[in-house]
Amino acid sequence: MIKNQLSLYVFVSVLFVVGVIFGALMVNALTLEQQQELAQDVDQYVQLMNNGNGFGEVQSFWERFIFHSKWLLLLWLLGITVVGIPGVLALNFLKGALVGFSVGTLINQYAWKGVLFSLVSIAPQNIIAVPAMVITSAAAISFSMFVIKNRLMQQKGALAPQLGSFTSTAVLMLMMFAGAALLEAFVSPVLISWVSPLLSSANATM
């Protein structure tokens, strides 16, 4: 399946990377006032983590898992609607833009230390979440193309097995999203608490 969908994986991955670049560039497009407001929000978050006042791990897990599940459900719905292929592509670009904007904001605020903060706060969960999203998106596009080619044009081909395969892939990716939520809830806060004093001291010297 991976070999047959290799071109889709590459295309969706490239679209995600383009979104990351776009999001990072958007930071520089903000006005000075907007950048200052973002800097204040980031500083408040760093101080919160530096003081050990993070959110409850279990509550954080369920919040992030529900968030990821909504993305997955939306991708699945767009896949089965056939005409949702542009929406699938847009979601991947948007996800990349959000990641790029977050990383760009941290780097703009803390320079090279922002890269370190990105590695502990953004990278861990996205190492799992992004591939899961790419795989789901490729499966959604593949299913939509199958319906277009074999049902709408030629009026032949078994739809149920393809739908079952697509849904099974989505369920498997849901498990991966659960793993991403676990990392985000239990691992990232620990890593952030180690790095946040470094950022606080860097901010104090500015």
LUMPAMAR-353072 format. One line per field, with one value per residue: residue number from 1; residue in one letter; x, y, z of N, C-alpha, C, O in turn. Coordinates in nm, 2 decimals, padded with zeros to 4 digits. Layout:
<pts>
i	[NUM; ...]
aa	[A; ...]
n_east	[X; ...]
n_north	[Y; ...]
n_up	[Z; ...]
ca_east	[X; ...]
ca_north	[Y; ...]
ca_up	[Z; ...]
c_east	[X; ...]
c_north	[Y; ...]
c_up	[Z; ...]
o_east	[X; ...]
o_north	[Y; ...]
o_up	[Z; ...]
</pts>
This chain:
<pts>
i	[1; 2; 3; 4; 5; 6; 7; 8; 9; 10; 11; 12; 13; 14; 15; 16; 17; 18; 19; 20; 21; 22; 23; 24; 25; 26; 27; 28; 29; 30; 31; 32; 33; 34; 35; 36; 37; 38; 39; 40; 41; 42; 43; 44; 45; 46; 47; 48; 49; 50; 51; 52; 53; 54; 55; 56; 57; 58; 59; 60; 61; 62; 63; 64; 65; 66; 67; 68; 69; 70; 71; 72; 73; 74; 75; 76; 77; 78; 79; 80; 81; 82; 83; 84; 85; 86; 87; 88; 89; 90; 91; 92; 93; 94; 95; 96; 97; 98; 99; 100; 101; 102; 103; 104; 105; 106; 107; 108; 109; 110; 111; 112; 113; 114; 115; 116; 117; 118; 119; 120; 121; 122; 123; 124; 125; 126; 127; 128; 129; 130; 131; 132; 133; 134; 135; 136; 137; 138; 139; 140; 141; 142; 143; 144; 145; 146; 147; 148; 149; 150; 151; 152; 153; 154; 155; 156; 157; 158; 159; 160; 161; 162; 163; 164; 165; 166; 167; 168; 169; 170; 171; 172; 173; 174; 175; 176; 177; 178; 179; 180; 181; 182; 183; 184; 185; 186; 187; 188; 189; 190; 191; 192; 193; 194; 195; 196; 197; 198; 199; 200; 201; 202; 203; 204; 205; 206]
aa	[M; I; K; N; Q; L; S; L; Y; V; F; V; S; V; L; F; V; V; G; V; I; F; G; A; L; M; V; N; A; L; T; L; E; Q; Q; Q; E; L; A; Q; D; V; D; Q; Y; V; Q; L; M; N; N; G; N; G; F; G; E; V; Q; S; F; W; E; R; F; I; F; H; S; K; W; L; L; L; L; W; L; L; G; I; T; V; V; G; I; P; G; V; L; A; L; N; F; L; K; G; A; L; V; G; F; S; V; G; T; L; I; N; Q; Y; A; W; K; G; V; L; F; S; L; V; S; I; A; P; Q; N; I; I; A; V; P; A; M; V; I; T; S; A; A; A; I; S; F; S; M; F; V; I; K; N; R; L; M; Q; Q; K; G; A; L; A; P; Q; L; G; S; F; T; S; T; A; V; L; M; L; M; M; F; A; G; A; A; L; L; E; A; F; V; S; P; V; L; I; S; W; V; S; P; L; L; S; S; A; N; A; T; M]
n_east	[00.08; 00.20; 00.39; 00.22; 00.10; 00.30; 00.36; 00.15; 00.21; 00.45; 00.37; 00.18; 00.34; 00.53; 00.36; 00.29; 00.54; 00.57; 00.37; 00.48; 00.70; 00.57; 00.42; 00.63; 00.73; 00.52; 00.54; 00.72; 00.57; 00.40; 00.28; 00.47; 00.34; 00.18; 00.37; 00.49; 00.28; 00.25; 00.50; 00.48; 00.28; 00.41; 00.62; 00.48; 00.38; 00.62; 00.71; 00.51; 00.55; 00.81; 00.77; 00.65; 00.38; 00.21; -00.05; -00.28; -00.18; -00.35; -00.58; -00.48; -00.39; -00.64; -00.76; -00.58; -00.59; -00.86; -00.85; -00.67; -00.82; -01.04; -00.93; -00.86; -01.11; -01.23; -01.06; -01.13; -01.40; -01.39; -01.26; -01.44; -01.64; -01.56; -01.55; -01.40; -01.12; -00.97; -01.01; -00.87; -00.61; -00.58; -00.60; -00.37; -00.18; -00.25; -00.20; 00.08; 00.14; 00.06; 00.25; 00.49; 00.45; 00.44; 00.70; 00.85; 00.77; 00.88; 01.16; 01.19; 01.16; 01.34; 01.58; 01.85; 01.80; 01.53; 01.50; 01.58; 01.38; 01.16; 01.22; 01.16; 00.90; 00.74; 00.83; 00.82; 00.55; 00.47; 00.63; 00.51; 00.24; 00.24; 00.33; 00.12; -00.10; -00.03; -00.03; -00.31; -00.42; -00.32; -00.45; -00.71; -00.73; -00.66; -00.88; -01.09; -01.01; -01.04; -01.31; -01.40; -01.29; -01.37; -01.64; -01.79; -01.71; -01.67; -01.85; -01.80; -01.64; -01.56; -01.68; -01.70; -01.48; -01.27; -01.35; -01.35; -01.08; -00.98; -01.10; -01.00; -00.73; -00.76; -00.85; -00.62; -00.44; -00.56; -00.48; -00.21; -00.23; -00.32; -00.09; 00.07; -00.07; -00.02; 00.26; 00.26; 00.13; 00.25; 00.53; 00.64; 00.58; 00.76; 01.01; 00.99; 00.99; 01.26; 01.39; 01.28; 01.39; 01.63; 01.54; 01.41; 01.62; 01.75; 01.57; 01.57; 01.81; 01.78]
n_north	[-00.12; 00.12; 00.16; 00.19; 00.42; 00.61; 00.84; 01.00; 01.03; 01.17; 01.40; 01.51; 01.54; 01.73; 01.94; 01.99; 02.08; 02.31; 02.46; 02.48; 02.65; 02.87; 02.95; 03.01; 03.23; 03.41; 03.51; 03.72; 03.89; 04.01; 04.29; 04.52; 04.56; 04.33; 04.14; 04.20; 04.14; 03.87; 03.79; 03.85; 03.67; 03.43; 03.46; 03.46; 03.20; 03.06; 03.15; 03.04; 02.76; 02.75; 02.80; 02.57; 02.54; 02.39; 02.23; 01.97; 01.64; 01.43; 01.56; 01.73; 01.53; 01.42; 01.65; 01.71; 01.47; 01.47; 01.69; 01.61; 01.40; 01.53; 01.65; 01.42; 01.30; 01.49; 01.47; 01.21; 01.24; 01.43; 01.27; 01.06; 01.21; 01.26; 01.50; 01.64; 01.65; 01.89; 02.01; 01.83; 01.87; 02.14; 02.13; 02.00; 02.18; 02.39; 02.28; 02.25; 02.53; 02.62; 02.48; 02.59; 02.86; 02.86; 02.77; 02.96; 03.19; 03.13; 03.12; 03.38; 03.52; 03.41; 03.35; 03.13; 02.98; 02.95; 02.76; 02.54; 02.53; 02.48; 02.22; 02.07; 02.14; 02.14; 01.96; 01.68; 01.56; 01.61; 01.45; 01.21; 01.28; 01.43; 01.24; 01.06; 01.22; 01.27; 01.01; 00.95; 01.15; 01.09; 00.84; 00.92; 01.08; 00.89; 00.71; 00.88; 00.93; 00.67; 00.63; 00.83; 00.74; 00.47; 00.46; 00.69; 00.74; 00.50; 00.33; 00.09; -00.16; -00.26; -00.10; -00.12; -00.27; -00.09; 00.13; 00.01; -00.04; 00.22; 00.33; 00.15; 00.23; 00.49; 00.44; 00.31; 00.52; 00.68; 00.56; 00.63; 00.90; 00.91; 00.83; 01.05; 01.24; 01.15; 01.19; 01.47; 01.54; 01.42; 01.40; 01.62; 01.85; 01.79; 01.81; 02.08; 02.21; 02.17; 02.33; 02.58; 02.75; 02.83; 02.99; 03.19; 03.32; 03.41; 03.59; 03.77; 03.90; 04.05]
n_up	[00.00; 00.08; -00.12; -00.35; -00.28; -00.26; -00.41; -00.32; -00.05; -00.06; -00.19; -00.01; 00.22; 00.12; 00.09; 00.35; 00.45; 00.30; 00.42; 00.68; 00.62; 00.53; 00.75; 00.93; 00.80; 00.83; 01.08; 01.07; 00.92; 01.09; 01.28; 01.48; 01.73; 01.74; 01.75; 01.99; 02.17; 02.13; 02.23; 02.50; 02.57; 02.53; 02.72; 02.96; 02.96; 02.97; 03.22; 03.38; 03.34; 03.44; 03.71; 03.78; 03.75; 03.58; 03.37; 03.47; 03.40; 03.31; 03.24; 03.05; 02.86; 02.77; 02.66; 02.45; 02.31; 02.22; 02.06; 01.86; 01.76; 01.65; 01.42; 01.29; 01.24; 01.08; 00.86; 00.77; 00.72; 00.51; 00.33; 00.26; 00.14; -00.12; -00.28; -00.11; -00.13; -00.18; 00.07; 00.24; 00.16; 00.22; 00.50; 00.57; 00.49; 00.66; 00.91; 00.89; 00.87; 01.12; 01.29; 01.18; 01.24; 01.52; 01.58; 01.46; 01.60; 01.86; 01.80; 01.71; 01.94; 02.13; 01.99; 01.93; 02.15; 02.13; 01.94; 02.08; 02.27; 02.11; 02.03; 02.26; 02.32; 02.10; 01.91; 02.01; 02.02; 01.76; 01.61; 01.60; 01.55; 01.30; 01.09; 01.12; 01.05; 00.78; 00.67; 00.71; 00.55; 00.29; 00.26; 00.26; 00.03; -00.16; -00.13; -00.21; -00.48; -00.58; -00.56; -00.74; -00.98; -01.01; -00.95; -01.01; -01.27; -01.42; -01.30; -01.16; -00.95; -00.62; -00.35; -00.07; 00.04; 00.00; 00.15; 00.40; 00.43; 00.43; 00.66; 00.85; 00.85; 00.94; 01.20; 01.31; 01.29; 01.48; 01.71; 01.70; 01.72; 01.99; 02.11; 02.05; 02.20; 02.46; 02.48; 02.46; 02.69; 02.91; 02.87; 02.73; 02.91; 03.12; 02.99; 02.91; 03.16; 03.23; 03.05; 03.05; 03.27; 03.15; 02.94; 03.08; 03.21; 03.00; 02.89; 03.09; 03.07; 02.85]
ca_east	[00.00; 00.29; 00.45; 00.12; 00.06; 00.42; 00.35; 00.06; 00.28; 00.55; 00.29; 00.12; 00.45; 00.58; 00.26; 00.30; 00.66; 00.55; 00.29; 00.57; 00.78; 00.47; 00.39; 00.74; 00.75; 00.41; 00.58; 00.79; 00.47; 00.32; 00.32; 00.55; 00.25; 00.14; 00.49; 00.51; 00.17; 00.29; 00.62; 00.43; 00.21; 00.52; 00.69; 00.39; 00.38; 00.75; 00.71; 00.42; 00.62; 00.93; 00.72; 00.59; 00.23; 00.15; -00.18; -00.28; -00.14; -00.46; -00.67; -00.41; -00.40; -00.77; -00.78; -00.50; -00.64; -00.98; -00.81; -00.62; -00.93; -01.12; -00.85; -00.87; -01.25; -01.25; -01.00; -01.21; -01.53; -01.35; -01.22; -01.56; -01.73; -01.51; -01.52; -01.32; -00.98; -00.90; -01.01; -00.77; -00.48; -00.58; -00.58; -00.23; -00.11; -00.28; -00.12; 00.22; 00.15; 00.06; 00.37; 00.59; 00.43; 00.48; 00.85; 00.90; 00.75; 00.98; 01.29; 01.19; 01.16; 01.46; 01.69; 01.88; 01.73; 01.39; 01.51; 01.58; 01.24; 01.08; 01.25; 01.11; 00.76; 00.66; 00.87; 00.79; 00.42; 00.46; 00.71; 00.41; 00.11; 00.25; 00.32; -00.02; -00.18; 00.01; -00.09; -00.45; -00.45; -00.30; -00.55; -00.84; -00.72; -00.66; -01.02; -01.17; -00.98; -01.10; -01.46; -01.42; -01.25; -01.44; -01.79; -01.86; -01.68; -01.68; -01.96; -01.77; -01.54; -01.62; -01.66; -01.69; -01.34; -01.18; -01.40; -01.30; -00.93; -00.96; -01.15; -00.90; -00.62; -00.79; -00.85; -00.48; -00.38; -00.61; -00.39; -00.09; -00.26; -00.32; 00.05; 00.12; -00.13; 00.06; 00.39; 00.24; 00.07; 00.34; 00.68; 00.68; 00.59; 00.89; 01.12; 00.98; 01.04; 01.40; 01.44; 01.22; 01.48; 01.72; 01.47; 01.38; 01.74; 01.78; 01.48; 01.61; 01.93; 01.75]
ca_north	[00.00; 00.24; 00.18; 00.24; 00.56; 00.68; 00.98; 01.08; 01.06; 01.27; 01.53; 01.57; 01.58; 01.85; 02.05; 02.03; 02.15; 02.44; 02.52; 02.52; 02.76; 02.99; 02.99; 03.07; 03.36; 03.49; 03.58; 03.85; 03.98; 04.07; 04.42; 04.53; 04.55; 04.19; 04.06; 04.22; 04.07; 03.73; 03.77; 03.86; 03.54; 03.33; 03.49; 03.42; 03.06; 03.01; 03.17; 02.94; 02.63; 02.76; 02.79; 02.44; 02.55; 02.33; 02.17; 01.83; 01.56; 01.35; 01.65; 01.77; 01.42; 01.41; 01.77; 01.70; 01.36; 01.51; 01.79; 01.54; 01.32; 01.61; 01.66; 01.29; 01.28; 01.58; 01.42; 01.10; 01.29; 01.49; 01.16; 00.99; 01.30; 01.27; 01.64; 01.70; 01.64; 02.02; 02.03; 01.75; 01.94; 02.26; 02.10; 01.97; 02.31; 02.47; 02.22; 02.30; 02.67; 02.63; 02.44; 02.68; 02.99; 02.84; 02.76; 03.10; 03.28; 03.10; 03.16; 03.53; 03.57; 03.36; 03.32; 02.99; 02.91; 02.92; 02.63; 02.44; 02.52; 02.41; 02.08; 02.01; 02.17; 02.12; 01.84; 01.54; 01.51; 01.61; 01.34; 01.11; 01.34; 01.47; 01.12; 01.01; 01.30; 01.25; 00.88; 00.96; 01.24; 01.01; 00.74; 00.99; 01.12; 00.76; 00.66; 00.97; 00.90; 00.54; 00.65; 00.91; 00.66; 00.34; 00.47; 00.80; 00.74; 00.37; 00.26; -00.05; -00.16; -00.28; 00.02; -00.15; -00.31; 00.03; 00.21; -00.06; -00.02; 00.36; 00.34; 00.08; 00.32; 00.60; 00.39; 00.29; 00.65; 00.73; 00.51; 00.71; 01.03; 00.89; 00.83; 01.19; 01.31; 01.10; 01.26; 01.61; 01.56; 01.36; 01.41; 01.76; 01.94; 01.77; 01.87; 02.22; 02.25; 02.17; 02.43; 02.71; 02.84; 02.89; 03.10; 03.30; 03.39; 03.48; 03.70; 03.87; 03.97; 04.14]
ca_up	[00.00; 00.09; -00.25; -00.44; -00.24; -00.24; -00.46; -00.23; 00.07; -00.09; -00.22; 00.12; 00.30; 00.07; 00.12; 00.49; 00.47; 00.25; 00.52; 00.78; 00.58; 00.52; 00.89; 00.99; 00.74; 00.87; 01.20; 01.03; 00.86; 01.20; 01.32; 01.60; 01.84; 01.75; 01.79; 02.14; 02.24; 02.13; 02.31; 02.63; 02.60; 02.54; 02.85; 03.06; 02.96; 03.02; 03.37; 03.44; 03.35; 03.53; 03.85; 03.81; 03.76; 03.45; 03.37; 03.50; 03.29; 03.26; 03.17; 02.93; 02.77; 02.71; 02.57; 02.32; 02.23; 02.16; 01.96; 01.74; 01.71; 01.56; 01.30; 01.22; 01.20; 00.97; 00.74; 00.73; 00.65; 00.38; 00.24; 00.21; 00.06; -00.25; -00.32; 00.00; -00.15; -00.15; 00.21; 00.30; 00.13; 00.30; 00.64; 00.59; 00.48; 00.78; 01.02; 00.87; 00.90; 01.26; 01.34; 01.14; 01.31; 01.66; 01.59; 01.42; 01.72; 01.96; 01.75; 01.70; 02.08; 02.21; 01.90; 01.92; 02.26; 02.09; 01.87; 02.19; 02.33; 02.01; 02.03; 02.37; 02.34; 01.98; 01.83; 02.06; 01.98; 01.62; 01.55; 01.58; 01.50; 01.16; 01.01; 01.13; 00.96; 00.64; 00.63; 00.70; 00.44; 00.17; 00.25; 00.23; -00.11; -00.23; -00.13; -00.30; -00.62; -00.61; -00.58; -00.86; -01.10; -01.03; -00.92; -01.08; -01.41; -01.48; -01.24; -01.12; -00.84; -00.49; -00.26; 00.07; 00.09; 00.00; 00.26; 00.52; 00.44; 00.47; 00.80; 00.94; 00.85; 01.03; 01.34; 01.35; 01.31; 01.60; 01.82; 01.69; 01.78; 02.13; 02.16; 02.05; 02.31; 02.58; 02.48; 02.48; 02.82; 03.01; 02.84; 02.70; 03.03; 03.19; 02.91; 02.91; 03.29; 03.23; 02.96; 03.08; 03.34; 03.06; 02.87; 03.18; 03.24; 02.87; 02.88; 03.20; 03.02; 02.73]
c_east	[00.09; 00.35; 00.35; 00.08; 00.18; 00.41; 00.26; 00.13; 00.38; 00.48; 00.24; 00.23; 00.51; 00.49; 00.27; 00.43; 00.64; 00.47; 00.38; 00.65; 00.69; 00.44; 00.50; 00.76; 00.64; 00.45; 00.64; 00.69; 00.38; 00.37; 00.40; 00.46; 00.21; 00.25; 00.51; 00.40; 00.21; 00.41; 00.57; 00.36; 00.31; 00.59; 00.60; 00.38; 00.51; 00.76; 00.63; 00.48; 00.74; 00.89; 00.65; 00.44; 00.17; 00.01; -00.17; -00.26; -00.26; -00.55; -00.61; -00.41; -00.53; -00.80; -00.70; -00.55; -00.77; -00.95; -00.76; -00.73; -01.02; -01.06; -00.87; -01.01; -01.28; -01.18; -01.08; -01.33; -01.50; -01.32; -01.34; -01.66; -01.68; -01.46; -01.43; -01.17; -00.91; -00.90; -00.90; -00.63; -00.47; -00.55; -00.43; -00.14; -00.13; -00.20; 00.03; 00.24; 00.15; 00.19; 00.48; 00.57; 00.47; 00.63; 00.91; 00.88; 00.86; 01.12; 01.30; 01.21; 01.29; 01.58; 01.72; 01.82; 01.58; 01.39; 01.51; 01.44; 01.14; 01.10; 01.18; 00.96; 00.68; 00.70; 00.82; 00.66; 00.41; 00.54; 00.61; 00.28; 00.12; 00.25; 00.18; -00.12; -00.15; -00.05; -00.24; -00.49; -00.43; -00.40; -00.69; -00.84; -00.73; -00.81; -01.10; -01.14; -01.03; -01.24; -01.48; -01.39; -01.34; -01.59; -01.85; -01.83; -01.71; -01.80; -01.92; -01.66; -01.61; -01.58; -01.63; -01.55; -01.25; -01.22; -01.35; -01.16; -00.90; -00.99; -01.05; -00.78; -00.64; -00.79; -00.71; -00.41; -00.43; -00.53; -00.26; -00.11; -00.27; -00.18; 00.11; 00.06; -00.06; 00.19; 00.37; 00.19; 00.17; 00.49; 00.71; 00.68; 00.72; 01.01; 01.12; 01.03; 01.19; 01.46; 01.40; 01.31; 01.58; 01.66; 01.44; 01.50; 01.78; 01.70; 01.52; 01.73; 01.90; 01.72]
c_north	[00.13; 00.26; 00.24; 00.38; 00.65; 00.82; 01.06; 01.12; 01.17; 01.41; 01.59; 01.62; 01.72; 01.97; 02.09; 02.11; 02.29; 02.52; 02.57; 02.65; 02.89; 03.04; 03.06; 03.21; 03.46; 03.57; 03.72; 03.94; 04.05; 04.21; 04.42; 04.50; 04.40; 04.10; 04.08; 04.15; 03.92; 03.70; 03.77; 03.72; 03.43; 03.34; 03.44; 03.27; 03.00; 03.03; 03.07; 02.81; 02.63; 02.75; 02.66; 02.44; 02.50; 02.28; 02.03; 01.74; 01.48; 01.44; 01.70; 01.66; 01.42; 01.53; 01.76; 01.58; 01.39; 01.61; 01.71; 01.45; 01.40; 01.63; 01.53; 01.27; 01.37; 01.53; 01.30; 01.14; 01.35; 01.38; 01.09; 01.08; 01.32; 01.41; 01.71; 01.69; 01.78; 02.05; 01.95; 01.82; 02.07; 02.24; 02.07; 02.09; 02.39; 02.41; 02.26; 02.44; 02.69; 02.60; 02.54; 02.82; 02.97; 02.84; 02.90; 03.20; 03.26; 03.15; 03.32; 03.59; 03.53; 03.32; 03.17; 02.91; 02.88; 02.79; 02.52; 02.42; 02.46; 02.26; 02.01; 02.03; 02.14; 01.99; 01.70; 01.48; 01.51; 01.51; 01.22; 01.16; 01.37; 01.35; 01.06; 01.09; 01.29; 01.12; 00.89; 01.04; 01.16; 00.90; 00.80; 01.03; 00.99; 00.71; 00.75; 00.95; 00.77; 00.56; 00.73; 00.82; 00.54; 00.35; 00.57; 00.79; 00.61; 00.28; 00.11; -00.04; -00.17; -00.16; -00.02; -00.19; -00.18; 00.12; 00.15; -00.04; 00.12; 00.38; 00.27; 00.17; 00.43; 00.56; 00.37; 00.42; 00.72; 00.69; 00.59; 00.84; 01.02; 00.89; 00.97; 01.27; 01.27; 01.18; 01.41; 01.64; 01.52; 01.39; 01.56; 01.85; 01.92; 01.83; 02.02; 02.28; 02.26; 02.29; 02.57; 02.80; 02.91; 03.01; 03.22; 03.38; 03.47; 03.60; 03.81; 03.96; 04.06; 04.28]
c_up	[00.00; -00.05; -00.35; -00.41; -00.22; -00.29; -00.38; -00.11; 00.05; -00.11; -00.09; 00.21; 00.25; 00.10; 00.26; 00.52; 00.41; 00.35; 00.64; 00.75; 00.58; 00.66; 00.96; 00.93; 00.79; 01.00; 01.17; 00.97; 00.97; 01.23; 01.45; 01.73; 01.85; 01.79; 01.94; 02.22; 02.24; 02.22; 02.46; 02.67; 02.61; 02.68; 02.96; 03.07; 03.01; 03.17; 03.44; 03.45; 03.44; 03.68; 03.88; 03.81; 03.63; 03.48; 03.42; 03.38; 03.23; 03.18; 03.04; 02.82; 02.69; 02.62; 02.44; 02.24; 02.16; 02.04; 01.83; 01.68; 01.62; 01.43; 01.22; 01.16; 01.08; 00.84; 00.69; 00.66; 00.52; 00.28; 00.18; 00.13; -00.08; -00.29; -00.21; -00.01; -00.13; -00.01; 00.28; 00.28; 00.21; 00.45; 00.67; 00.58; 00.60; 00.90; 01.01; 00.91; 01.05; 01.33; 01.31; 01.22; 01.46; 01.67; 01.56; 01.53; 01.83; 01.92; 01.74; 01.84; 02.15; 02.12; 01.91; 02.03; 02.23; 02.01; 01.97; 02.25; 02.24; 02.01; 02.14; 02.38; 02.22; 01.91; 01.88; 02.01; 01.83; 01.55; 01.52; 01.51; 01.35; 01.07; 01.01; 01.04; 00.82; 00.59; 00.61; 00.58; 00.30; 00.15; 00.21; 00.08; -00.20; -00.24; -00.22; -00.44; -00.67; -00.65; -00.72; -00.99; -01.12; -01.01; -01.01; -01.23; -01.47; -01.42; -01.21; -01.01; -00.71; -00.40; -00.12; 00.12; 00.10; 00.12; 00.39; 00.54; 00.49; 00.62; 00.89; 00.95; 00.95; 01.18; 01.39; 01.37; 01.44; 01.72; 01.82; 01.75; 01.94; 02.19; 02.16; 02.17; 02.44; 02.59; 02.52; 02.63; 02.93; 02.99; 02.82; 02.82; 03.11; 03.12; 02.92; 03.05; 03.30; 03.15; 02.99; 03.17; 03.26; 02.98; 02.96; 03.20; 03.11; 02.85; 02.98; 03.15; 02.90; 02.77]
o_east	[00.06; 00.36; 00.38; 00.04; 00.17; 00.45; 00.28; 00.11; 00.39; 00.52; 00.26; 00.21; 00.54; 00.53; 00.25; 00.42; 00.69; 00.49; 00.36; 00.66; 00.73; 00.44; 00.48; 00.80; 00.66; 00.39; 00.62; 00.71; 00.31; 00.49; 00.40; 00.50; 00.20; 00.23; 00.55; 00.43; 00.19; 00.41; 00.63; 00.37; 00.29; 00.62; 00.66; 00.38; 00.51; 00.81; 00.66; 00.48; 00.77; 00.97; 00.61; 00.38; 00.08; -00.04; -00.07; -00.31; -00.27; -00.60; -00.68; -00.43; -00.54; -00.86; -00.76; -00.55; -00.79; -01.01; -00.81; -00.73; -01.07; -01.13; -00.90; -01.03; -01.35; -01.24; -01.09; -01.37; -01.57; -01.35; -01.34; -01.75; -01.75; -01.35; -01.40; -01.10; -00.81; -00.81; -00.84; -00.55; -00.37; -00.48; -00.37; -00.05; -00.04; -00.15; 00.09; 00.34; 00.22; 00.23; 00.56; 00.67; 00.53; 00.69; 01.00; 00.97; 00.91; 01.20; 01.41; 01.27; 01.35; 01.67; 01.63; 01.80; 01.53; 01.29; 01.44; 01.40; 01.05; 01.00; 01.15; 00.89; 00.56; 00.61; 00.78; 00.66; 00.34; 00.51; 00.63; 00.23; 00.03; 00.17; 00.13; -00.20; -00.25; -00.10; -00.29; -00.59; -00.52; -00.45; -00.76; -00.94; -00.80; -00.85; -01.19; -01.23; -01.07; -01.29; -01.57; -01.47; -01.38; -01.66; -01.95; -01.92; -01.78; -01.84; -02.01; -01.60; -01.71; -01.46; -01.55; -01.51; -01.17; -01.13; -01.31; -01.11; -00.82; -00.92; -01.02; -00.72; -00.55; -00.75; -00.68; -00.34; -00.37; -00.51; -00.20; -00.03; -00.23; -00.15; 00.19; 00.13; -00.04; 00.23; 00.44; 00.22; 00.18; 00.56; 00.81; 00.77; 00.77; 01.09; 01.22; 01.09; 01.24; 01.56; 01.47; 01.31; 01.62; 01.73; 01.45; 01.50; 01.84; 01.74; 01.50; 01.74; 01.99; 01.69]
o_north	[00.22; 00.38; 00.33; 00.46; 00.76; 00.92; 01.18; 01.23; 01.27; 01.51; 01.71; 01.72; 01.80; 02.08; 02.21; 02.21; 02.39; 02.64; 02.68; 02.74; 03.00; 03.16; 03.16; 03.31; 03.58; 03.67; 03.81; 04.06; 04.14; 04.24; 04.31; 04.43; 04.35; 04.01; 03.98; 04.09; 03.85; 03.60; 03.69; 03.67; 03.35; 03.24; 03.38; 03.21; 02.90; 02.94; 03.02; 02.74; 02.54; 02.71; 02.64; 02.35; 02.57; 02.27; 01.97; 01.77; 01.48; 01.41; 01.71; 01.69; 01.41; 01.52; 01.79; 01.59; 01.36; 01.60; 01.74; 01.44; 01.35; 01.63; 01.53; 01.22; 01.33; 01.54; 01.28; 01.09; 01.33; 01.39; 01.06; 01.03; 01.38; 01.43; 01.83; 01.73; 01.79; 02.12; 02.00; 01.83; 02.10; 02.32; 02.11; 02.11; 02.45; 02.49; 02.29; 02.48; 02.78; 02.66; 02.58; 02.88; 03.07; 02.90; 02.94; 03.28; 03.36; 03.20; 03.37; 03.70; 03.61; 03.27; 03.09; 02.79; 02.79; 02.72; 02.42; 02.31; 02.38; 02.19; 01.89; 01.95; 02.11; 01.92; 01.62; 01.38; 01.42; 01.48; 01.15; 01.10; 01.35; 01.35; 01.02; 01.03; 01.28; 01.11; 00.83; 01.01; 01.17; 00.88; 00.74; 01.01; 01.00; 00.66; 00.70; 00.95; 00.76; 00.50; 00.69; 00.83; 00.51; 00.26; 00.55; 00.83; 00.60; 00.18; 00.03; 00.06; -00.10; -00.14; 00.05; -00.14; -00.17; 00.18; 00.22; -00.02; 00.15; 00.45; 00.32; 00.17; 00.47; 00.63; 00.40; 00.43; 00.80; 00.76; 00.61; 00.90; 01.12; 00.94; 01.01; 01.35; 01.36; 01.22; 01.47; 01.74; 01.58; 01.40; 01.61; 01.93; 02.01; 01.90; 02.09; 02.39; 02.34; 02.35; 02.67; 02.92; 03.02; 03.11; 03.33; 03.51; 03.57; 03.70; 03.93; 04.07; 04.14; 04.36]
o_up	[-00.07; -00.09; -00.43; -00.50; -00.16; -00.22; -00.36; -00.06; 00.13; -00.06; -00.07; 00.27; 00.33; 00.13; 00.29; 00.59; 00.48; 00.37; 00.69; 00.83; 00.62; 00.68; 01.03; 01.01; 00.79; 01.03; 01.24; 00.96; 00.93; 01.21; 01.52; 01.82; 01.97; 01.87; 02.01; 02.33; 02.34; 02.29; 02.54; 02.78; 02.70; 02.74; 03.06; 03.18; 03.09; 03.24; 03.55; 03.56; 03.50; 03.76; 03.99; 03.88; 03.57; 03.59; 03.40; 03.28; 03.11; 03.07; 02.94; 02.70; 02.57; 02.51; 02.34; 02.12; 02.04; 01.94; 01.72; 01.56; 01.52; 01.32; 01.10; 01.05; 00.99; 00.74; 00.56; 00.56; 00.42; 00.16; 00.06; 00.07; -00.16; -00.33; -00.22; 00.08; -00.06; 00.04; 00.38; 00.37; 00.26; 00.51; 00.77; 00.65; 00.65; 00.98; 01.11; 00.97; 01.10; 01.42; 01.40; 01.26; 01.51; 01.76; 01.62; 01.55; 01.88; 02.00; 01.78; 01.86; 02.22; 02.18; 01.90; 02.02; 02.28; 02.01; 01.95; 02.28; 02.28; 01.99; 02.13; 02.45; 02.23; 01.85; 01.80; 01.95; 01.77; 01.43; 01.43; 01.42; 01.27; 00.97; 00.90; 00.98; 00.73; 00.48; 00.51; 00.51; 00.21; 00.04; 00.13; 00.01; -00.30; -00.35; -00.30; -00.52; -00.78; -00.75; -00.79; -01.08; -01.24; -01.04; -01.07; -01.31; -01.58; -01.47; -01.23; -00.99; -00.68; -00.38; -00.05; 00.22; 00.19; 00.19; 00.49; 00.65; 00.57; 00.69; 01.00; 01.06; 01.03; 01.26; 01.51; 01.47; 01.50; 01.82; 01.92; 01.82; 02.01; 02.29; 02.24; 02.22; 02.53; 02.70; 02.60; 02.68; 03.04; 03.09; 02.88; 02.83; 03.16; 03.18; 02.93; 03.05; 03.38; 03.19; 02.97; 03.15; 03.28; 02.96; 02.91; 03.20; 03.12; 02.81; 02.95; 03.20; 02.86; 02.69]
</pts>
